[in-house]
Structure formats: structure tokens, C-alpha cells
Amino acid sequence: MDQIMSPALDTDFIASQNAPLAAAVQEEYDALGRTLDRRGIDIAAITSAVAAFAVASPSWAVGSGGTRFARFPMGGEPRNIFDKLEDCAVVNRLAGATPTVSLHFPWDEVDDLSGLKDFAGTLGLGFDAVNSNTFQDHPGNALHPLSYKYGSLSHTDPAVRAQAVAHNIHCAELGAKLGAPALTIWLGDGSNFPGQSNFTRAFERYIDSVKTVYASVPGDFKLFLEHKMYEPAFYSTVIQDWGSSLLAAQAVGENCLCLVDLGHHAPNVNIEMIVARLVHAGKLAGFHFNDSKYGDDDLDAGAIEPYRLFLVFNELVDAAYRKAPGFAPSYMLDQSHNVTDPIESLMTSAVEVQRAYAQALLVDRSALEGFQDANDPMMASQTLKRAFTTDVQPILAMARLQKDAAIDPVSAYRASGYRAAVTRIRPAKSGGSGGIV
């Protein structure tokens, strides 16, 4: 196995990249600290919280993405899960915010699970929620002889449902052996024409299937149900919104929770309110972070609507502030990088998620609650805006510096020559085909 471990990413190299930037970071950090101190905020406490915040990298996002129309490969794309882990380790080494990886089965399956776990450990990585795949067929895979063309966990054919159930149980077993805490279930089941599917019966079959999976997983293992409004089914989707997800999770069991992907909603939906509702119900599993302009675009987090991302984190920080029962969300990125270097996009996305978290930590909760109780919409809004417009870049940079990560992750990555080095080992694939890797 010819893995690439770039010597340019060692501690000395990162220190050399940080050296010319460190003095300016310290100066800006001290200045911001004085500003925040006047507002009664301890910058060191905020920095510590940001440094401790982590979001998982998705294994499937370190290759070039694609659309239904085309995919444009780049040099150095990973050939297997070991290559993917190496790329994910680069993201974590430089940005210092992604110590875990979310795997996707059967794409990432290997015969030697202990070897995979050990390899990840040598890279300083662990595993977050694993993902099943019943939204496409798997030709040649003995565990998937039947087609998912017309559904999986909600299919009319009990044999197809049984196959999908067995796959999800298998994924949970693999995840548990790797130390992952949960299985995320997203499926493309739905219909493309009115009358094609009975909405009620399909939903009931889905719930029955998930109950069977739930009964077979380890006691402390969680199921995350992910909803999506459309695609690949364009008329109806079985789990198309948070309400359907919540109803299903409540029917299945205590450790069955609802995962929110920021791109899986209709335009103008108030996602931060959905977060609040799921927190209230004790059913918030966590997030797939990305951004969207038109639909489920899977753009880099914070690329389009950074204020919405901040408002989502405002609800999360509020839930922690209130000590909401059972509040322990998982955070994962879920993106498709069609025209950028995936490593650069994942690093910047991790930073943007941390930025939104840092801004939300600056909200004066006591003042906000007072304005809300007094029905003062202007001052309540200004309280949020004051936190959002605060430049927290010095806090993010200092948090990375204190963790021996890169002050400027993208610049350090480009200076390392990692992409050129890995391209010599992993030749570019041919392009032209559609579909997401």
C-alpha cells in the first residue's frame, strides 16, 4: 500500500508557516480581548471553547464531486478509504478542527476493520457516525442482489426491505467495531409521479424497517434519521421534512434521533426554528453542515448564508446555556466539491463552522432574554447582530496556533506541496461522466 505521508506537514513545517504570522495574530487577539473585556466577555474562555469544538470530515468529500451532468476529476483523488483518511488527516492537521471521519458503506468497507482503525489512529483520527447506502444499486455486491430502483426500507417488496434492513444492521455493526457512536440513515425512497406511491403505507413500511434495525444495534448505539425534501425522488420523498423525521424517531425509540442537513429544506424555511423544535423534543441528532443557493447544492459551509449558520448556532448555544435535557449533537460536514480542491474546501468549511460557533458564544444571553421578554424586536435583533458582526478571526487563529495547527490553513497547505506529491501516486481519473462520487 503506497500511502503518502507528506513530510512537509510535520510540526516544524507548520511552525515555519506560522512564524511570520504569529506576532500579528497575538496583536489582533490582544486588541479583541480588550474589546470583549469591556463587554464582560473572557476571550480566553471563548478561545478554549472554540479549540474544543470539532466537526467530522465526510470520507466521500475528499474526492471531486459532480452533478447529474458531469464530473471533473483532479489529480491525487483517493483510490480507497486509506487514501481518504490520509487526506482527512491533512484537513485536521492544518485546520485543527476535524479529528473524526464519517464513513460511508459499502463505499468504505474493508476486510480488516482493526487494521483500518489502527491506521486511522496513526493519523490522529477517530470515527463519527457511519452512513448506509440504499439510494443506489451495488452491482457485484453479494449483499445487494436486489435493486433499490423503487425504494429500500419502504419498498413494496418485503425481500428488498429485508435486504435494506440487513445492510443497515451491518453498517451499525461495522461502526460499533470502529468506535463510531451512530448510524445515519438517509434514503432516496419516494415517488416521481402522483399516484405512484401510497404515502401512508410507504411511511409505515419505513418505520417498521427502522424499528427492526433499531432492535438489532448495540444498546448505546444511536440511529440518526436524515430527512430531505426531494432528489432522487422529485414528487414525494418518504422522509421529506423534519416533521416526518420526528414522527418516525418518536415511533422507533429513545436513541433514534433526527439529523438536520442544512441543504435539505425548501427555500426560505426557518432552519434555526427547526433546530429549536428538535431540541425541545429531545430529538436533535446533529448536523450535516453545508450551504445552498438553489436547493441541495452541498456548497461549502458559510459560502452563501453565513448569518443563517450563525442563527443555527445561536439556537445551539442557547440550548447549551439552558442545559436542555439530552442535548449532545453530533457535527459533520457533508459537501460536494466540484471545482475546488476538496482539502481546501473542507478546511475552510470547518473554520466557518467554528466561526459561527464563536460568534454565537458572544451573544449576551441575559440582555437578549430581557429584550425578548420586553417585546423589543429592534434591540433583540441588534443584540444578535452585535455578536455576528464581531470579527472573531483572531480567536480562530489563536485557537489553531495553540493546537499547533496552521494559522492560515489554505496557505500552509499550498506551500506544503501535498496535492502535487499525492498526484504522483494517485493518477487523475478520466472525466466526463455524471454522478457524485
Disulfide bonds with the S-S distance in Angstrom:
none
